[in-house]
Amino acid sequence: MEAPPNLGQRYAGRFRAVYGDVAQEHGVGLIPFLLDGVAGIDSLNQADGMHPTAAGQQILAHQVWQVLGAVLAQRP
């Protein structure tokens, strides 16, 4: 999750840090920004500019699997 840039750099930085802090505190996986590499790229988003296309979804799935796969590999 990312805070909208219009809320200011200080707020956005503190907002971003919360997720990392909570993940570390609880020993869970973290995907810092799910839409990394997809958000703001017209060809990877539908006409509404908000929802990823099939190609964008593949990128999201890869990013999730990088974290989730590592978590699952550690389980008995």
ZAGUNU-727273 format. One record per residue (C-alpha): residue number from 1; residue in three letters; x, y, z. Coordinates in Angstrom, 1 decimal. Example, Ala and Ser with C-alpha at 12.3 -4.5 7.8 and 13.67 -1.06 7.14 Angstrom:
residues 2
> nr / rest / u / v / w
> 1 / ALA / 12.3 / -4.5 / 7.8
> 2 / SER / 13.7 / -1.1 / 7.1
END
This chain:
residues 76
> nr / rest / u / v / w
> 1 / MET / 0.0 / 0.0 / 0.0
> 2 / GLU / 1.2 / 3.5 / -0.7
> 3 / ALA / -0.1 / 6.8 / 0.5
> 4 / PRO / -1.2 / 9.2 / -2.1
> 5 / PRO / 1.7 / 11.6 / -2.9
> 6 / ASN / -0.5 / 14.7 / -2.3
> 7 / LEU / -0.4 / 13.9 / 1.4
> 8 / GLY / 3.3 / 14.9 / 1.5
> 9 / GLN / 6.6 / 13.1 / 1.6
> 10 / ARG / 6.8 / 12.9 / 5.4
> 11 / TYR / 3.4 / 11.3 / 5.8
> 12 / ALA / 4.0 / 8.9 / 2.8
> 13 / GLY / 7.4 / 7.8 / 4.3
> 14 / ARG / 5.9 / 7.1 / 7.7
> 15 / PHE / 2.9 / 5.3 / 6.2
> 16 / ARG / 5.2 / 3.1 / 4.1
> 17 / ALA / 7.3 / 2.2 / 7.1
> 18 / VAL / 4.4 / 0.9 / 9.1
> 19 / TYR / 3.9 / -2.1 / 6.9
> 20 / GLY / 7.6 / -3.1 / 7.2
> 21 / ASP / 7.6 / -2.6 / 10.9
> 22 / VAL / 4.5 / -4.7 / 11.4
> 23 / ALA / 5.7 / -7.5 / 9.1
> 24 / GLN / 9.1 / -7.6 / 10.9
> 25 / GLU / 7.4 / -7.6 / 14.4
> 26 / HIS / 5.1 / -10.5 / 13.5
> 27 / GLY / 7.6 / -12.4 / 11.3
> 28 / VAL / 5.4 / -12.4 / 8.2
> 29 / GLY / 6.1 / -11.9 / 4.6
> 30 / LEU / 5.8 / -8.4 / 3.0
> 31 / ILE / 5.0 / -7.3 / -0.5
> 32 / PRO / 6.0 / -3.6 / -0.1
> 33 / PHE / 3.8 / -2.4 / -3.0
> 34 / LEU / 1.7 / -4.9 / -4.8
> 35 / LEU / 1.3 / -2.7 / -7.9
> 36 / ASP / 5.0 / -2.1 / -8.3
> 37 / GLY / 5.9 / -2.2 / -12.0
> 38 / VAL / 2.2 / -2.0 / -13.0
> 39 / ALA / 0.7 / 1.2 / -11.5
> 40 / GLY / 0.8 / 4.1 / -13.9
> 41 / ILE / 1.7 / 2.0 / -16.9
> 42 / ASP / -1.1 / 2.4 / -19.4
> 43 / SER / -0.5 / -0.9 / -21.2
> 44 / LEU / -0.7 / -2.9 / -18.0
> 45 / ASN / -4.0 / -1.3 / -16.8
> 46 / GLN / -7.5 / -1.4 / -18.0
> 47 / ALA / -9.2 / 1.7 / -19.4
> 48 / ASP / -10.2 / 2.8 / -15.9
> 49 / GLY / -6.6 / 3.3 / -15.1
> 50 / MET / -7.0 / 1.4 / -11.8
> 51 / HIS / -7.4 / -2.3 / -12.5
> 52 / PRO / -4.6 / -4.4 / -14.1
> 53 / THR / -4.9 / -6.1 / -17.4
> 54 / ALA / -4.1 / -9.8 / -17.8
> 55 / ALA / -0.5 / -8.9 / -18.4
> 56 / GLY / -0.5 / -6.7 / -15.3
> 57 / GLN / -2.1 / -9.5 / -13.3
> 58 / GLN / 0.8 / -11.8 / -14.3
> 59 / ILE / 3.3 / -9.3 / -12.9
> 60 / LEU / 1.3 / -9.1 / -9.7
> 61 / ALA / 1.1 / -12.9 / -9.4
> 62 / HIS / 4.8 / -13.2 / -9.9
> 63 / GLN / 5.5 / -10.6 / -7.1
> 64 / VAL / 3.1 / -12.4 / -4.7
> 65 / TRP / 4.6 / -15.7 / -5.5
> 66 / GLN / 8.1 / -14.5 / -4.7
> 67 / VAL / 7.0 / -13.8 / -1.1
> 68 / LEU / 4.4 / -16.5 / -0.7
> 69 / GLY / 6.6 / -19.2 / -2.2
> 70 / ALA / 9.3 / -18.4 / 0.3
> 71 / VAL / 6.8 / -18.5 / 3.2
> 72 / LEU / 5.4 / -21.8 / 2.1
> 73 / ALA / 8.8 / -23.3 / 1.6
> 74 / GLN / 9.6 / -22.7 / 5.3
> 75 / ARG / 6.5 / -24.6 / 6.5
> 76 / PRO / 6.8 / -28.3 / 7.3
END
